[in-house]
Protein backbone atom coordinates (compact mmCIF):
# COMPACT_ATOMS: atom_id res chain seq x y z
CA UNK A 1 0.00 0.00 0.00
CA UNK A 2 1.38 3.34 -1.04
CA UNK A 3 1.91 5.84 1.76
CA UNK A 4 4.71 8.10 0.70
CA UNK A 5 4.97 9.95 -2.57
CA UNK A 6 7.95 11.97 -3.74
CA UNK A 7 7.38 14.58 -6.43
CA UNK A 8 10.38 15.64 -8.46
CA UNK A 9 9.74 19.00 -10.11
CA UNK A 10 8.36 22.24 -8.69
CA UNK A 11 7.22 23.91 -11.92
CA UNK A 12 3.65 24.04 -13.20
CA UNK A 13 2.77 20.40 -12.67
CA UNK A 14 4.73 19.15 -9.65
CA UNK A 15 3.09 21.37 -7.01
CA UNK A 16 -0.39 20.47 -8.26
CA UNK A 17 0.30 16.74 -8.05
CA UNK A 18 1.87 17.20 -4.62
CA UNK A 19 -1.16 19.11 -3.38
CA UNK A 20 -3.77 16.62 -4.55
CA UNK A 21 -1.68 13.75 -3.17
CA UNK A 22 -1.59 15.50 0.23
CA UNK A 23 -5.34 16.01 0.06
CA UNK A 24 -5.77 12.29 -0.50
CA UNK A 25 -3.82 11.59 2.68
CA UNK A 26 -0.42 10.64 1.30
CA UNK A 27 2.81 11.86 2.86
CA UNK A 28 4.51 14.00 0.26
CA UNK A 29 8.06 15.17 -0.28
CA UNK A 30 8.99 17.51 -3.11
CA UNK A 31 12.29 18.43 -4.73
CA UNK A 32 13.44 20.71 -7.51
CA UNK A 33 16.77 20.57 -9.28
CA UNK A 34 18.33 22.71 -6.59
CA UNK A 35 18.42 23.03 -2.80
CA UNK A 36 15.25 22.71 -0.70
CA UNK A 37 15.72 26.29 0.55
CA UNK A 38 14.98 27.51 -2.96
CA UNK A 39 11.49 26.01 -2.88
CA UNK A 40 10.82 26.34 0.85
CA UNK A 41 8.51 29.32 0.46
CA UNK A 42 6.65 27.77 -2.47
CA UNK A 43 6.17 24.61 -0.47
CA UNK A 44 4.97 26.45 2.62
CA UNK A 45 2.41 28.58 0.77
CA UNK A 46 1.32 26.55 -2.25
CA UNK A 47 1.80 22.99 -0.96
CA UNK A 48 1.33 23.28 2.81
CA UNK A 49 2.02 19.95 4.44
CA UNK A 50 4.59 18.79 1.91
CA UNK A 51 8.24 18.56 2.84
CA UNK A 52 10.84 20.18 0.58
CA UNK A 53 14.06 18.17 0.36
CA UNK A 54 17.06 17.54 -1.86
CA UNK A 55 15.99 15.14 -4.61
CA UNK A 56 18.05 12.26 -3.22
CA UNK A 57 16.47 12.68 0.23
CA UNK A 58 12.99 13.18 -1.17
CA UNK A 59 12.94 9.80 -2.93
CA UNK A 60 14.70 7.89 -0.17
CA UNK A 61 11.66 6.62 1.75
CA UNK A 62 9.11 7.11 -1.04
CA UNK A 63 6.91 4.27 -2.28
CA UNK A 64 6.26 6.13 -5.52
CA UNK A 65 8.35 8.81 -7.22
CA UNK A 66 6.51 11.15 -9.59
CA UNK A 67 8.65 12.63 -12.34
CA UNK A 68 7.25 16.04 -13.24
CA UNK A 69 10.32 17.74 -14.67
CA UNK A 70 10.57 19.31 -18.12
CA UNK A 71 11.36 16.45 -20.49
CA UNK A 72 14.44 18.19 -21.85
CA UNK A 73 15.98 18.11 -18.39
CA UNK A 74 15.26 14.36 -18.19
CA UNK A 75 17.95 13.93 -20.84
CA UNK A 76 20.52 14.71 -18.13
CA UNK A 77 18.59 13.16 -15.22
CA UNK A 78 20.61 10.72 -13.09
CA UNK A 79 18.92 7.27 -13.26
CA UNK A 80 20.69 6.27 -10.04
CA UNK A 81 18.51 8.73 -8.16
CA UNK A 82 15.40 6.55 -8.60
CA UNK A 83 17.01 3.10 -8.81
CA UNK A 84 14.75 0.43 -7.33
CA UNK A 85 11.75 2.78 -7.27
CA UNK A 86 8.32 2.75 -8.80
CA UNK A 87 8.42 5.84 -11.01
CA UNK A 88 5.33 7.61 -12.29
CA UNK A 89 6.12 9.36 -15.56
CA UNK A 90 3.87 12.44 -15.75
CA UNK A 91 5.93 13.99 -18.54
CA UNK A 92 5.11 14.42 -22.20
CA UNK A 93 7.07 14.56 -25.41
CA UNK A 94 5.47 17.36 -27.28
CA UNK A 95 7.71 18.79 -29.99
CA UNK A 96 5.11 21.37 -31.09
CA UNK A 97 5.22 23.01 -27.67
CA UNK A 98 8.61 22.11 -26.20
CA UNK A 99 10.90 21.56 -29.16
CA UNK A 100 12.56 18.47 -30.63
CA UNK A 101 14.59 16.12 -28.41
CA UNK A 102 16.77 13.53 -30.15
CA UNK A 103 16.36 11.02 -27.34
CA UNK A 104 12.61 10.87 -27.98
CA UNK A 105 12.53 11.27 -31.75
CA UNK A 106 12.25 7.55 -32.63
CA UNK A 107 8.48 7.36 -32.72
CA UNK A 108 8.42 3.55 -32.67
CA UNK A 109 8.71 4.03 -28.92
CA UNK A 110 6.44 6.00 -26.63
CA UNK A 111 8.10 8.65 -24.49
CA UNK A 112 7.53 6.50 -21.41
CA UNK A 113 9.24 3.53 -23.07
CA UNK A 114 12.26 5.75 -23.64
CA UNK A 115 12.09 6.86 -20.00
CA UNK A 116 11.90 3.20 -18.90
CA UNK A 117 14.86 2.23 -21.09
CA UNK A 118 16.92 4.96 -19.46
CA UNK A 119 15.73 4.17 -15.91
CA UNK A 120 16.81 0.53 -16.18
CA UNK A 121 16.65 -0.12 -12.44
CA UNK A 122 13.23 1.49 -11.92
CA UNK A 123 9.70 0.40 -12.81
CA UNK A 124 7.96 3.06 -14.88
CA UNK A 125 4.22 3.68 -15.05
CA UNK A 126 2.77 6.40 -17.26
CA UNK A 127 -0.09 8.46 -15.85
CA UNK A 128 -1.16 11.99 -14.78
CA UNK A 129 0.21 13.31 -18.08
CA UNK A 130 -2.93 13.80 -20.11
CA UNK A 131 -5.04 16.15 -17.97
CA UNK A 132 -3.93 19.79 -17.91
CA UNK A 133 -2.36 20.82 -14.61
CA UNK A 134 -5.01 23.51 -14.26
CA UNK A 135 -7.77 20.91 -14.48
CA UNK A 136 -6.09 18.25 -12.38
CA UNK A 137 -7.14 19.84 -9.11
CA UNK A 138 -10.62 21.12 -10.04
CA UNK A 139 -11.81 17.95 -11.77
CA UNK A 140 -11.36 15.60 -8.78
CA UNK A 141 -14.55 13.88 -7.62
CA UNK A 142 -15.42 11.26 -5.05
CA UNK A 143 -15.82 7.67 -6.19
CA UNK A 144 -19.30 7.08 -7.54
CA UNK A 145 -19.86 10.71 -8.56
CA UNK A 146 -21.44 10.87 -12.03
CA UNK A 147 -18.99 13.68 -12.81
CA UNK A 148 -15.86 11.72 -11.96
CA UNK A 149 -13.29 11.80 -14.77
CA UNK A 150 -10.97 9.00 -15.84
CA UNK A 151 -7.19 8.92 -15.93
CA UNK A 152 -5.23 6.37 -17.92
CA UNK A 153 -2.54 4.25 -16.25
CA UNK A 154 -0.12 2.49 -18.59
CA UNK A 155 2.56 0.07 -17.44
CA UNK A 156 4.43 -3.09 -18.35
CA UNK A 157 4.53 -4.27 -14.74
CA UNK A 158 1.09 -5.31 -13.50
CA UNK A 159 1.79 -4.92 -9.78
CA UNK A 160 3.26 -1.47 -10.27
CA UNK A 161 0.34 -0.37 -12.46
CA UNK A 162 -2.12 -1.62 -9.83
CA UNK A 163 -0.36 0.30 -7.08
CA UNK A 164 -0.54 3.47 -9.16
CA UNK A 165 -4.19 2.84 -10.02
CA UNK A 166 -4.98 2.82 -6.30
CA UNK A 167 -3.32 6.21 -5.94
CA UNK A 168 -5.28 7.62 -8.88
CA UNK A 169 -8.57 6.38 -7.39
CA UNK A 170 -7.72 7.88 -4.02
CA UNK A 171 -6.91 11.32 -5.40
CA UNK A 172 -10.29 11.50 -7.13
CA UNK A 173 -10.29 9.82 -10.54
CA UNK A 174 -11.33 6.53 -12.10
CA UNK A 175 -8.23 4.69 -13.26
CA UNK A 176 -8.32 3.02 -16.67
CA UNK A 177 -5.49 0.57 -17.23
CA UNK A 178 -3.58 0.20 -20.48
CA UNK A 179 -1.56 -2.99 -20.43
CA UNK A 180 1.82 -1.67 -21.55
CA UNK A 181 3.94 1.44 -21.81
CA UNK A 182 3.65 0.96 -25.56
CA UNK A 183 -0.15 1.11 -25.33
CA UNK A 184 0.37 4.33 -23.39
CA UNK A 185 0.74 6.01 -26.78
CA UNK A 186 -3.01 6.58 -26.55
CA UNK A 187 -2.38 8.92 -23.59
CA UNK A 188 0.21 11.03 -25.42
CA UNK A 189 -0.19 14.47 -26.99
CA UNK A 190 -2.28 14.14 -30.14
CA UNK A 191 -3.95 11.00 -28.75
CA UNK A 192 -7.70 10.61 -28.22
CA UNK A 193 -7.78 11.57 -24.53
CA UNK A 194 -5.01 14.16 -24.30
CA UNK A 195 -6.22 17.40 -22.73
CA UNK A 196 -9.78 16.12 -22.40
CA UNK A 197 -11.85 15.51 -19.28
CA UNK A 198 -13.81 12.32 -19.94
CA UNK A 199 -15.87 10.06 -17.72
CA UNK A 200 -14.90 6.40 -17.72
CA UNK A 201 -17.32 5.19 -20.43
CA UNK A 202 -16.35 8.06 -22.76
CA UNK A 203 -12.70 7.54 -21.97
CA UNK A 204 -12.83 3.81 -22.72
CA UNK A 205 -14.78 4.48 -25.89
CA UNK A 206 -12.23 7.06 -27.05
CA UNK A 207 -9.41 4.57 -26.42
CA UNK A 208 -11.14 1.64 -28.13
CA UNK A 209 -12.13 3.64 -31.21
CA UNK A 210 -8.57 4.82 -31.63
CA UNK A 211 -7.02 1.43 -30.91
CA UNK A 212 -9.35 -0.41 -33.31
CA UNK B 1 1.92 54.45 -11.94
CA UNK B 2 -1.69 55.46 -12.36
CA UNK B 3 -2.37 58.39 -10.12
CA UNK B 4 -6.11 57.95 -9.80
CA UNK B 5 -6.44 57.82 -6.01
CA UNK B 6 -9.45 55.75 -5.18
CA UNK B 7 -10.59 52.43 -3.85
CA UNK B 8 -7.62 50.68 -2.37
CA UNK B 9 -8.88 47.16 -1.95
CA UNK B 10 -8.11 44.52 0.59
CA UNK B 11 -6.40 41.25 -0.06
CA UNK B 12 -7.64 37.86 1.06
CA UNK B 13 -6.19 38.45 4.52
CA UNK B 14 -7.94 41.79 4.88
CA UNK B 15 -4.80 43.86 4.61
CA UNK B 16 -5.39 47.21 2.91
CA UNK B 17 -3.21 47.74 -0.15
CA UNK B 18 -2.26 51.19 -1.22
CA UNK B 19 -2.60 50.61 -4.94
CA UNK B 20 -5.38 52.27 -6.88
CA UNK B 21 -7.67 50.22 -9.08
CA UNK B 22 -6.63 49.94 -12.72
CA UNK B 23 -8.78 48.56 -15.54
CA UNK B 24 -7.17 47.69 -18.83
CA UNK B 25 -7.84 46.08 -22.16
CA UNK B 26 -5.44 43.68 -23.87
CA UNK B 27 -5.41 42.48 -27.47
CA UNK B 28 -3.24 40.06 -29.44
CA UNK B 29 -4.24 41.81 -32.65
CA UNK B 30 -6.68 39.00 -33.44
CA UNK B 31 -7.58 39.21 -37.14
CA UNK B 32 -11.11 40.53 -37.44
CA UNK B 33 -13.67 39.68 -40.15
CA UNK B 34 -15.77 41.96 -42.33
CA UNK B 35 -19.55 41.78 -42.68
CA UNK B 36 -19.19 38.92 -45.19
CA UNK B 37 -17.09 36.87 -42.74
CA UNK B 38 -13.91 37.48 -44.72
CA UNK B 39 -10.74 38.10 -42.74
CA UNK B 40 -9.35 41.61 -42.96
CA UNK B 41 -5.76 42.12 -44.07
CA UNK B 42 -3.01 42.24 -41.47
CA UNK B 43 -2.50 45.92 -42.25
CA UNK B 44 -6.17 46.78 -41.72
CA UNK B 45 -6.26 44.71 -38.54
CA UNK B 46 -3.34 46.72 -37.18
CA UNK B 47 -4.94 50.05 -38.13
CA UNK B 48 -8.12 48.91 -36.38
CA UNK B 49 -6.15 48.12 -33.21
CA UNK B 50 -4.89 51.72 -33.22
CA UNK B 51 -8.49 52.94 -33.43
CA UNK B 52 -9.48 50.59 -30.63
CA UNK B 53 -6.70 51.92 -28.39
CA UNK B 54 -7.67 55.53 -29.02
CA UNK B 55 -11.33 54.70 -28.40
CA UNK B 56 -10.42 52.92 -25.15
CA UNK B 57 -9.11 56.21 -23.77
CA UNK B 58 -12.26 58.05 -24.82
CA UNK B 59 -14.50 55.65 -22.89
CA UNK B 60 -12.40 55.74 -19.72
CA UNK B 61 -10.17 52.66 -19.87
CA UNK B 62 -6.93 53.06 -17.86
CA UNK B 63 -4.55 50.80 -19.80
CA UNK B 64 -4.23 49.40 -23.31
CA UNK B 65 -1.95 46.40 -23.82
CA UNK B 66 -0.81 44.48 -26.88
CA UNK B 67 0.50 40.94 -26.67
CA UNK B 68 3.36 39.95 -28.97
CA UNK B 69 2.43 37.21 -31.46
CA UNK B 70 3.91 36.05 -34.75
CA UNK B 71 1.16 34.13 -36.52
CA UNK B 72 -1.29 34.66 -39.37
CA UNK B 73 -4.16 34.84 -36.84
CA UNK B 74 -2.33 37.34 -34.62
CA UNK B 75 -0.05 39.54 -36.75
CA UNK B 76 1.37 41.50 -33.81
CA UNK B 77 5.14 41.11 -33.62
CA UNK B 78 5.86 44.83 -33.16
CA UNK B 79 3.47 45.86 -30.41
CA UNK B 80 5.57 48.86 -29.40
CA UNK B 81 5.18 50.47 -32.85
CA UNK B 82 1.40 50.16 -32.64
CA UNK B 83 1.43 51.43 -29.05
CA UNK B 84 3.43 54.47 -30.15
CA UNK B 85 0.71 55.29 -32.70
CA UNK B 86 -1.90 55.06 -29.96
CA UNK B 87 0.21 57.12 -27.57
CA UNK B 88 0.55 59.87 -30.18
CA UNK B 89 -3.22 60.24 -30.36
CA UNK B 90 -4.00 60.01 -26.63
CA UNK B 91 -3.03 61.88 -23.46
CA UNK B 92 -4.15 59.82 -20.49
CA UNK B 93 -4.36 56.08 -21.16
CA UNK B 94 -1.37 53.95 -20.21
CA UNK B 95 0.09 51.71 -22.93
CA UNK B 96 2.14 48.56 -22.64
CA UNK B 97 3.02 45.08 -23.82
CA UNK B 98 0.89 42.14 -22.72
CA UNK B 99 3.22 40.36 -22.98
CA UNK B 100 6.69 40.91 -24.40
CA UNK B 101 8.24 37.49 -25.02
CA UNK B 102 11.48 38.37 -23.30
CA UNK B 103 13.02 34.91 -23.77
CA UNK B 104 13.40 35.43 -27.52
CA UNK B 105 14.10 39.15 -27.39
CA UNK B 106 17.08 41.22 -26.33
CA UNK B 107 16.53 42.88 -22.94
CA UNK B 108 18.57 45.88 -24.06
CA UNK B 109 16.32 46.39 -27.07
CA UNK B 110 13.18 45.87 -24.97
CA UNK B 111 14.38 48.49 -22.51
CA UNK B 112 15.24 50.89 -25.35
CA UNK B 113 11.91 50.43 -27.12
CA UNK B 114 9.85 50.94 -23.99
CA UNK B 115 11.90 53.82 -22.63
CA UNK B 116 11.44 55.40 -26.07
CA UNK B 117 7.71 54.72 -25.81
CA UNK B 118 7.81 56.39 -22.40
CA UNK B 119 9.44 59.43 -23.99
CA UNK B 120 6.81 59.55 -26.76
CA UNK B 121 3.93 59.12 -24.30
CA UNK B 122 5.20 61.35 -21.47
CA UNK B 123 5.75 58.42 -19.14
CA UNK B 124 2.67 56.31 -19.87
CA UNK B 125 4.42 53.13 -21.02
CA UNK B 126 4.94 49.90 -19.16
CA UNK B 127 5.97 46.38 -19.96
CA UNK B 128 4.69 42.95 -19.01
CA UNK B 129 7.38 40.33 -19.49
CA UNK B 130 6.62 36.71 -20.25
CA UNK B 131 8.37 33.50 -21.10
CA UNK B 132 5.98 32.97 -23.98
CA UNK B 133 3.30 30.32 -23.68
CA UNK B 134 2.97 30.37 -27.45
CA UNK B 135 6.40 29.59 -28.70
CA UNK B 136 6.33 30.83 -32.30
CA UNK B 137 9.09 33.34 -31.64
CA UNK B 138 11.64 30.67 -30.65
CA UNK B 139 12.26 29.07 -34.06
CA UNK B 140 11.68 32.42 -35.76
CA UNK B 141 14.61 34.03 -33.99
CA UNK B 142 16.74 30.92 -33.71
CA UNK B 143 16.28 30.09 -30.04
CA UNK B 144 16.20 26.57 -28.68
CA UNK B 145 13.19 25.59 -26.62
CA UNK B 146 15.46 23.48 -24.47
CA UNK B 147 16.85 26.77 -23.12
CA UNK B 148 13.37 28.03 -22.25
CA UNK B 149 14.00 28.44 -18.50
CA UNK B 150 17.59 29.68 -18.71
CA UNK B 151 16.81 32.28 -21.36
CA UNK B 152 14.07 33.82 -19.29
CA UNK B 153 15.98 33.75 -16.02
CA UNK B 154 19.03 35.48 -17.47
CA UNK B 155 17.11 38.00 -19.49
CA UNK B 156 14.88 39.00 -16.58
CA UNK B 157 18.01 39.48 -14.55
CA UNK B 158 19.51 41.80 -17.17
CA UNK B 159 16.24 43.66 -17.67
CA UNK B 160 16.04 44.31 -13.91
CA UNK B 161 19.52 45.86 -14.06
CA UNK B 162 18.65 48.01 -17.08
CA UNK B 163 15.45 49.20 -15.50
CA UNK B 164 17.30 50.73 -12.55
CA UNK B 165 18.88 53.27 -14.92
CA UNK B 166 22.55 54.18 -14.98
CA UNK B 167 25.44 52.25 -16.51
CA UNK B 168 25.07 48.46 -16.52
CA UNK B 169 27.68 45.80 -16.02
CA UNK B 170 26.39 42.32 -16.77
CA UNK B 171 27.65 38.92 -17.80
CA UNK B 172 25.68 35.91 -19.00
CA UNK B 173 25.46 33.14 -21.58
CA UNK B 174 22.54 34.35 -23.66
CA UNK B 175 23.86 37.66 -24.98
CA UNK B 176 27.03 39.73 -25.13
CA UNK B 177 28.36 41.03 -21.82
CA UNK B 178 27.98 44.67 -20.86
CA UNK B 179 30.66 46.64 -19.08
CA UNK B 180 29.66 49.92 -17.48
CA UNK B 181 27.37 50.43 -20.47
CA UNK B 182 25.15 53.49 -20.67
CA UNK B 183 21.89 52.40 -22.31
CA UNK B 184 19.74 55.14 -23.83
CA UNK B 185 17.24 56.76 -23.85
CA UNK B 186 17.34 57.54 -20.13
CA UNK B 187 13.93 57.55 -18.49
CA UNK B 188 12.47 60.81 -17.28
CA UNK B 189 10.61 59.54 -14.23
CA UNK B 190 12.78 56.71 -12.92
CA UNK B 191 12.09 53.03 -13.56
CA UNK B 192 8.91 52.49 -15.58
CA UNK B 193 6.37 49.92 -14.37
CA UNK B 194 7.33 46.36 -15.19
CA UNK B 195 5.36 43.20 -14.56
CA UNK B 196 5.96 39.51 -14.97
CA UNK B 197 3.13 37.52 -16.52
CA UNK B 198 2.59 34.22 -14.71
CA UNK B 199 0.48 31.36 -16.02
CA UNK B 200 0.78 28.75 -13.32
CA UNK B 201 4.33 28.35 -12.14
CA UNK B 202 5.00 29.29 -8.52
CA UNK B 203 8.67 29.69 -9.40
CA UNK B 204 7.71 32.55 -11.72
CA UNK B 205 5.85 34.23 -8.84
CA UNK B 206 8.94 34.07 -6.66
CA UNK B 207 11.10 35.30 -9.54
CA UNK B 208 8.87 38.38 -9.99
CA UNK B 209 9.21 39.19 -6.29
CA UNK B 210 12.94 38.57 -6.34
CA UNK B 211 13.52 41.15 -9.09
CA UNK B 212 10.91 43.60 -7.84
CA UNK B 213 8.45 43.26 -10.71
CA UNK B 214 4.71 43.46 -10.22
CA UNK B 215 2.70 40.26 -10.72
CA UNK B 216 0.27 39.75 -13.60
CA UNK B 217 -1.70 36.52 -13.27
CA UNK B 218 -2.77 35.19 -16.67
CA UNK B 219 -5.92 33.20 -15.89
CA UNK B 220 -7.28 31.78 -19.12
CA UNK B 221 -9.03 28.62 -17.97
CA UNK B 222 -10.38 26.99 -14.84
CA UNK B 223 -11.25 28.50 -11.52
CA UNK B 224 -9.56 31.87 -10.76
CA UNK B 225 -9.62 31.11 -7.03
CA UNK B 226 -6.89 28.51 -7.47
CA UNK B 227 -4.54 31.48 -8.01
CA UNK B 228 -5.18 32.83 -4.49
CA UNK B 229 -2.15 30.99 -3.06
CA UNK B 230 0.00 32.70 -5.72
CA UNK B 231 -1.07 36.12 -4.43
CA UNK B 232 -0.11 35.05 -0.90
CA UNK B 233 3.16 33.60 -2.18
CA UNK B 234 3.95 36.90 -3.91
CA UNK B 235 3.39 38.96 -0.75
CA UNK B 236 5.48 36.59 1.36
CA UNK B 237 8.27 36.46 -1.21
CA UNK B 238 8.39 40.28 -1.38
CA UNK B 239 8.69 40.32 2.42
CA UNK B 240 11.42 37.73 2.33
CA UNK B 241 13.44 39.70 -0.22
CA UNK B 242 12.93 42.92 1.75
CA UNK B 243 10.95 44.60 -1.01
CA UNK B 244 7.98 46.95 -0.61
CA UNK B 245 4.50 45.72 -1.60
CA UNK B 246 3.84 45.62 -5.35
CA UNK B 247 0.59 45.43 -7.30
CA UNK B 248 -1.11 42.25 -8.49
CA UNK B 249 -3.11 42.18 -11.72
CA UNK B 250 -5.33 39.66 -13.49
CA UNK B 251 -5.42 39.13 -17.25
CA UNK B 252 -8.34 37.08 -18.59
CA UNK B 253 -10.20 36.73 -21.88
CA UNK B 254 -13.76 37.87 -22.43
CA UNK B 255 -16.34 39.64 -24.48
CA UNK B 256 -18.95 42.18 -23.40
CA UNK B 257 -22.21 42.76 -25.28
CA UNK B 258 -25.62 44.20 -24.38
CA UNK B 259 -26.91 40.90 -22.99
CA UNK B 260 -25.45 37.62 -21.77
CA UNK B 261 -27.06 35.81 -24.69
CA UNK B 262 -25.65 38.15 -27.31
CA UNK B 263 -22.16 38.06 -25.82
CA UNK B 264 -22.16 34.26 -25.77
CA UNK B 265 -23.60 33.94 -29.27
CA UNK B 266 -20.93 36.24 -30.69
CA UNK B 267 -18.04 34.77 -28.74
CA UNK B 268 -18.64 31.00 -28.66
CA UNK B 269 -18.22 30.05 -32.36
CA UNK B 270 -15.04 32.12 -32.63
CA UNK B 271 -13.65 30.81 -29.37
CA UNK B 272 -14.33 27.21 -30.45
CA UNK B 273 -12.62 27.79 -33.78
CA UNK B 274 -9.52 29.52 -32.39
CA UNK B 275 -8.98 27.17 -29.46
CA UNK B 276 -9.43 24.16 -31.73
CA UNK B 277 -6.74 25.56 -34.01
CA UNK B 278 -4.22 26.25 -31.25
CA UNK B 279 -5.08 23.19 -29.15
CA UNK B 280 -2.35 21.06 -30.66
CA UNK B 281 0.52 23.37 -29.85
CA UNK B 282 -0.84 24.82 -26.63
CA UNK B 283 -2.23 21.69 -25.01
CA UNK B 284 -5.70 23.11 -24.65
CA UNK B 285 -8.63 20.73 -24.63
CA UNK B 286 -11.12 21.33 -27.43
CA UNK B 287 -13.92 23.27 -25.71
CA UNK B 288 -17.40 21.82 -25.51
CA UNK B 289 -20.65 23.68 -24.89
CA UNK B 290 -20.46 22.24 -21.37
CA UNK B 291 -16.91 23.45 -20.67
CA UNK B 292 -17.78 26.85 -22.18
CA UNK B 293 -20.81 27.17 -19.90
CA UNK B 294 -18.55 26.48 -16.93
CA UNK B 295 -15.91 28.99 -18.05
CA UNK B 296 -18.42 31.84 -18.53
CA UNK B 297 -20.14 31.01 -15.24
CA UNK B 298 -19.17 32.48 -11.88
CA UNK B 299 -16.39 29.93 -11.26
CA UNK B 300 -14.76 29.94 -14.68
CA UNK B 301 -12.08 32.13 -16.27
CA UNK B 302 -13.97 33.76 -19.18
CA UNK B 303 -15.62 37.16 -18.77
CA UNK B 304 -18.32 36.81 -21.41
CA UNK B 305 -21.67 38.48 -20.84
CA UNK B 306 -23.58 41.66 -20.17
CA UNK B 307 -21.82 44.56 -18.41
CA UNK B 308 -23.44 43.55 -15.11
CA UNK B 309 -22.39 39.90 -15.38
CA UNK B 310 -18.82 40.81 -16.27
CA UNK B 311 -18.56 43.54 -13.60
CA UNK B 312 -19.78 41.19 -10.85
CA UNK B 313 -17.25 38.58 -11.85
CA UNK B 314 -14.36 41.03 -12.04
CA UNK B 315 -15.19 42.46 -8.61
CA UNK B 316 -15.49 39.01 -7.04
CA UNK B 317 -12.16 37.83 -8.43
CA UNK B 318 -10.24 41.01 -7.58
CA UNK B 319 -11.38 40.51 -4.01
CA UNK B 320 -10.61 36.78 -3.98
CA UNK B 321 -7.10 37.36 -5.32
CA UNK B 322 -6.27 40.60 -3.51
CA UNK B 323 -5.60 42.14 -6.93
CA UNK B 324 -5.96 45.82 -7.81
CA UNK B 325 -5.84 45.55 -11.58
CA UNK B 326 -7.89 43.74 -14.19
CA UNK B 327 -6.98 43.56 -17.88
CA UNK B 328 -9.68 42.12 -20.14
CA UNK B 329 -8.24 40.38 -23.17
CA UNK B 330 -10.91 41.37 -25.67
CA UNK B 331 -11.42 40.21 -29.23
CA UNK B 332 -11.31 36.73 -30.67
CA UNK B 333 -10.34 36.03 -34.27
CA UNK B 334 -13.36 36.28 -36.53
CA UNK B 335 -15.33 38.84 -34.54
CA UNK B 336 -15.93 42.12 -36.35
CA UNK B 337 -14.18 45.40 -35.58
CA UNK B 338 -17.62 46.87 -34.84
CA UNK B 339 -18.38 44.26 -32.20
CA UNK B 340 -14.96 44.88 -30.62
CA UNK B 341 -15.66 48.63 -30.53
CA UNK B 342 -18.99 47.90 -28.84
CA UNK B 343 -17.20 45.65 -26.35
CA UNK B 344 -14.71 48.45 -25.58
CA UNK B 345 -17.49 51.01 -25.16
CA UNK B 346 -19.48 48.81 -22.76
CA UNK B 347 -16.36 47.92 -20.80
CA UNK B 348 -15.34 51.57 -20.40
CA UNK B 349 -18.71 53.18 -19.82
CA UNK B 350 -20.50 50.47 -17.85
CA UNK B 351 -18.26 47.66 -16.57
CA UNK B 352 -15.49 49.80 -15.08
CA UNK B 353 -17.77 52.24 -13.19
CA UNK B 354 -19.81 49.28 -11.95
CA UNK B 355 -16.75 47.45 -10.56
CA UNK B 356 -15.64 50.66 -8.83
CA UNK B 357 -19.09 50.93 -7.26
CA UNK B 358 -19.18 47.27 -6.22
CA UNK B 359 -15.79 47.47 -4.55
CA UNK B 360 -16.57 50.82 -2.89
CA UNK B 361 -19.81 49.51 -1.40
CA UNK B 362 -18.00 46.47 -0.12
CA UNK B 363 -15.47 48.71 1.57
CA UNK B 364 -18.23 50.63 3.34
CA UNK B 365 -19.66 47.39 4.64
CA UNK B 366 -16.22 46.32 5.84
Interface residues (C-beta under 8 A of the other chain):
Chain A: X10 X11 X12 X15 X32 X39 X41 X42 X44 X45 X46 X70 X72 X94 X96 X97 X98 X99 X101 X132 X133 X134 X135 X137 X138 X189 X190 X194 X195 X196 X197
Chain B: X135 X138 X144 X145 X146 X148 X149 X199 X200 X201 X202 X203 X205 X206 X221 X222 X223 X226 X229 X230 X232 X233 X236 X237 X240 X279 X280 X281 X282 X283 X284 X285 X286 X291
